Amino acid sequence: MVEHTDDGRYIVVEGRRWRATDPAIPEDDAAVLRRWLMAARRDVGTATRAGDADGESTARARVQAAKTALGERGPAWWEQTDDQRRARWTEGLHHAAQEGFGSAS
């Protein structure tokens, strides 16, 4: 089980705080975004091992986009309005759908 800070804004892994996924994201949508994130992370590794700097850069940008959609990077989700939060993850879902991950809500 993942440990959260008392305010729920961060998870704690081996004593280090990481921003938690926005809890307002519906679970089905969060699952699509996590699959997209994991695929992008795999692509970073593949490109790195192949010495493909352009591919690595593209994959890292996808990781950034997925983590932003999940609320783990970019503006803090607890400082955004409900509409801003929904727009953030919906935009991420559209990008994920363009790559074949689920369908945008």
C-alpha angles and dihedrals in degrees: 000000000000117000116227130197114252092260092051093232097113140034120219119223118179090338095309123115120228125181110261124233113266104269091211092070109103110246094242091054093044089052091055091049092048091051089051090049093050092049090051091050091051089050090053089056094045093050093045093052090048092050089239103151094179092049091048092051092049092048092048089053088054090051089052092049093048094047090047091051089051090051093245093117135023122035112008108260092221089061094051128086118246089256092051091049093049091047090051097054094037090056089051091050090053091053091046091049090053086060093047100262110135120302129288115259 
